[in-house]
Amino acid sequence: MKLFKTTNRLNAFLVFNMISLTIMLITTSVSEAGIALQPAAVSTDMGNGAAIPFHINFTIDQSGLSSGYNSGIDDFDAYIASNPTHPSTSSLINWYSTISTTGKIDFDLGGSHQIESFALWNMGTHAGSSLSSSMGVQNFDLWSGTDAALSNPTNLGSFTAAEVIGVDASAEVFSFAPTTASHVRMVIGSNYGHPDYTGFNEAAFEVIPAPGAILLGSIGVGFVSWLRRRRSL
């Protein structure tokens, strides 16, 4: 009889902990918000305006943003909601092409991530300079892959970016089904009418974080509690 009661108590305890951990897992998955990710590297086959002053690298280094973000840490939605803007005013903070108005932009995410959104600060107009909203990206496709060559690409969708009116551009967010990728290719199909150049100011991604350390720690605590409970029975 004592063994029977002990077994029942142990089973009840195990069931309770399994239910608790399951609820915690579901809650964690739902509540974990996407985080902002700065690409590790970027390249293009479209050329770089005036070589260094308008290089493609300036589109991922946060230069020119009115407020920056901590890559891999900051909440993506909260950051975008704060309306960080980017001016289309000078060199060393944005990019425009020289070889073609259409072509490819390849983003290296610096590792494998589950991505679900792409943020773009498009090109605006700066009176007195060569920068114009007509250079801004209009139609583009996004493709993802797990290698730099995108040997087995996934089509994330076709999108149309809005034309920026004025100097300062706000981020426009383009969402798609969560996809695991280490590289993303932006294929630009058109701009807003400029015959020679296409450009934009900044780009970033939203990634879904892996299950947090809190969840793993909770599972560990539950296991230790079970061991102690078992010894006391």
SULGIZI-V244223 format. One record per residue. N is the residue number from 1. PSI is psi as a letter, one per 20 degrees, with the letter a starting at -180 (none if undefined). OMEGA is omega as a letter, one per 30 degrees, with the letter a starting at -180 (999 if undefined). Layout:
n: {N/N}
psi: {PSI/PSI}
omega: {OMEGA/OMEGA}
//
This chain:
n: {1/2/3/4/5/6/7/8/9/10/11/12/13/14/15/16/17/18/19/20/21/22/23/24/25/26/27/28/29/30/31/32/33/34/35/36/37/38/39/40/41/42/43/44/45/46/47/48/49/50/51/52/53/54/55/56/57/58/59/60/61/62/63/64/65/66/67/68/69/70/71/72/73/74/75/76/77/78/79/80/81/82/83/84/85/86/87/88/89/90/91/92/93/94/95/96/97/98/99/100/101/102/103/104/105/106/107/108/109/110/111/112/113/114/115/116/117/118/119/120/121/122/123/124/125/126/127/128/129/130/131/132/133/134/135/136/137/138/139/140/141/142/143/144/145/146/147/148/149/150/151/152/153/154/155/156/157/158/159/160/161/162/163/164/165/166/167/168/169/170/171/172/173/174/175/176/177/178/179/180/181/182/183/184/185/186/187/188/189/190/191/192/193/194/195/196/197/198/199/200/201/202/203/204/205/206/207/208/209/210/211/212/213/214/215/216/217/218/219/220/221/222/223/224/225/226/227/228/229/230/231/232/233}
psi: {g/g/h/g/h/g/g/g/g/g/g/g/g/g/g/g/h/g/g/g/h/g/g/h/g/g/g/g/h/g/h/o/q/q/q/p/p/p/q/h/r/q/r/q/j/i/r/p/p/k/e/g/h/l/q/h/h/i/i/j/j/j/p/i/p/h/p/a/q/o/p/j/g/q/p/g/g/h/g/h/h/i/l/p/r/p/q/m/h/r/r/j/i/a/q/q/r/h/g/q/i/q/b/q/p/p/p/o/i/j/r/p/q/o/q/i/q/p/p/p/o/r/p/a/p/o/p/i/r/i/p/q/i/i/i/q/p/f/p/q/q/p/q/r/r/j/r/h/i/l/h/m/q/p/o/i/r/p/q/o/q/q/p/p/o/a/g/p/p/r/p/p/p/o/q/r/p/p/p/p/q/i/q/p/p/o/o/p/h/r/a/k/i/p/i/h/q/q/r/r/g/q/q/r/q/p/q/p/q/r/p/r/h/g/g/h/h/h/g/g/g/h/g/g/h/g/g/g/g/g/h/i/none}
omega: {l/l/l/l/a/l/l/l/l/l/l/l/l/l/l/a/l/l/a/a/l/l/l/l/l/a/l/a/a/a/a/a/l/a/a/a/l/l/a/a/l/l/a/l/a/a/a/a/l/l/a/a/a/a/a/l/a/a/a/a/l/l/l/l/a/l/a/l/l/a/l/a/a/l/a/a/a/l/l/l/l/l/l/a/l/a/l/a/a/l/l/l/a/a/l/a/l/a/a/l/l/l/a/l/a/l/l/a/l/a/a/a/l/a/l/l/l/l/a/l/a/a/l/a/l/a/l/l/a/a/a/l/l/l/a/l/l/a/l/l/l/l/l/l/a/l/a/a/a/a/l/a/l/l/l/l/l/a/l/l/a/l/a/l/a/a/a/l/l/a/l/a/l/a/l/a/l/a/l/a/l/a/l/l/l/l/a/a/a/l/a/l/a/a/a/a/l/a/l/a/a/l/l/a/l/l/l/a/l/l/a/l/l/l/a/l/l/l/l/l/l/a/l/l/l/l/l/l/a/a/a/a/999}
//
